Amino acid sequence: MSVRLATQVLSDSMAKGIIFYRDHEGIESLKDSHETQQFVEIFNKTFDALNRKYPAEGIRINSHDFDVLNETYTWINLWESNVKHKLIPEEEYLTKNTAEGLRVNRSTIELSTYLLKECGFKIRFILKNDQIA
């Protein structure tokens, strides 16, 4: 999947569309779409945290982007734990390659923290993602 398509599909507009058609239009096929909505919202925030273009948007100490990346990492681990404990079926989880690719969040957090705190960088630029795991 291309990044451009992924960012359109996994966007805030898509999450709001799911809510609108499920809750206001009563589309029956969307009645159980809460998890899909949450998935879209999480990935939208994660893409936003990882994709920065201008210096004013760069990650800084105590940046909200750190919170987003930590929350995503925790969410992926919880989701995987639920699969391991048979609380949800394995086919409702990500592929192993995708899950591992998303765990790059941990490396991003650690590297950014190191550059900001230990090396004295003022801003840690995160380049535009060019692929989807």
Buried (B, 14 or more C-beta within 10 A) or exposed (E): EEBEEBBEEBBEEBBEBBBEBBEEEEEEEBEEBEEBBEBBBBBBBBBBBBBBEEEEBBBBEEBEBBEBBBBBBEBBEEBBEBBEEEEBEEEEBBEEEEBEBBBBBBEBBEEBBEBBEEEEBEBBBBEEBEEBB
